[in-house]
Amino acid sequence: MDTVRTSKQGNAVMVTLASKFEVPEGKTYYISKADDGTISLIPKIVDYFVSAQPGEYVDEEDDMARNFSISDTLLDDE
């Protein structure tokens, strides 16, 4: 298991990540700290659908889900 040591830089505490983790420079991450002290970095993902046109990603399965209806409330055991 790898270890790192924190260092102070101004008013911040820094952690250096080894290049083998392939963390790109300039990437934005969400950071959270759990009650047990675990720190997680979650990459911010680009919203691929931000410029989608209405209906652009609709397919046959979406139509099936929209038109779903229940015809009976009993289950067949046969």
trRosetta pair geometry for C-beta under 8 A, 3 or more apart (Angstrom, degrees):
i j d omega theta_ij theta_ji phi_ij phi_ji
2 18 6.6 -104 -159 3 153 137
4 15 5.5 78 123 -163 142 91
4 16 6.1 -171 -153 61 122 67
4 17 7.2 -45 -84 -91 153 46
4 18 7.9 -146 -83 -28 109 87
6 13 5.0 8 179 175 126 106
6 14 6.6 146 -160 71 69 44
6 15 5.6 -42 -102 -81 76 76
7 13 7.3 156 77 -159 28 62
7 14 5.2 -26 65 60 81 99
7 16 7.6 20 15 -19 115 104
8 12 7.5 151 -155 85 55 44
8 13 5.9 -37 -98 -104 61 65
8 14 7.4 156 -109 12 10 86
9 12 5.5 -22 70 70 83 93
9 13 7.8 135 23 -116 73 17
9 14 4.9 33 6 -22 119 127
17 21 5.1 -72 167 50 112 143
17 23 5.1 39 96 17 145 143
18 21 5.7 106 72 -5 73 97
19 22 7.2 50 171 -73 55 44
23 27 6.7 -130 -180 42 75 133
24 27 4.6 95 73 -34 94 120
27 43 6.3 -37 164 -132 123 102
27 44 7.8 173 171 39 77 85
28 43 7.5 101 85 -158 55 60
28 44 4.3 -20 99 27 103 131
29 41 4.3 -4 175 -170 147 95
29 42 6.2 136 -166 63 82 37
29 43 5.6 -51 -105 -97 78 43
29 44 6.4 -150 -99 -15 21 83
30 41 7.4 147 73 -159 47 46
30 42 4.5 -20 58 63 99 99
30 43 7.9 -20 16 59 77 3
30 44 6.2 112 -30 -69 85 84
31 39 6.7 -6 -168 -173 96 95
31 40 7.1 162 -151 83 48 53
31 41 5.7 -15 -99 -102 77 67
31 42 7.8 -174 -76 21 30 74
32 39 7.4 168 85 -151 42 52
32 40 5.2 -8 57 55 89 100
32 42 7.4 17 5 -2 104 113
33 37 6.9 -24 -172 -147 99 30
33 38 7.1 159 -155 81 53 45
33 39 5.2 -19 -101 -99 79 73
33 40 7.8 -176 -81 18 32 72
34 37 6.9 -32 74 37 78 21
34 38 4.3 9 35 53 120 95
34 39 7.9 -140 13 -67 77 30
34 40 7.3 63 -27 -13 99 107
46 50 8.0 -86 168 -2 78 125
47 50 4.2 90 101 -46 112 103
48 52 8.0 52 126 -47 65 110
49 52 4.4 -28 -161 -10 72 130
49 57 7.0 -57 -117 -9 113 149
52 56 4.8 -147 -170 51 91 135
52 57 6.1 -30 -155 -14 143 111
53 56 4.5 104 58 -48 78 119
55 58 4.9 -47 -153 9 60 126
58 62 4.8 -109 -152 70 74 153
58 63 7.2 83 170 -47 103 83
59 62 5.6 108 52 7 54 101
59 63 7.6 -108 113 -2 35 92
60 63 5.7 -55 -154 35 37 113
60 64 6.5 38 150 -21 68 103
61 64 5.5 -49 -148 34 37 114
61 65 6.4 36 154 -18 67 103
62 65 5.8 -55 -149 37 32 110
62 66 6.3 32 153 -20 65 108
63 66 5.7 -55 -146 36 31 112
63 67 6.2 9 162 -1 66 114
64 67 6.3 -73 -145 49 25 97
64 68 6.7 54 152 -59 62 89
65 68 5.7 -24 -154 -18 34 120
70 73 6.9 53 154 -78 127 65
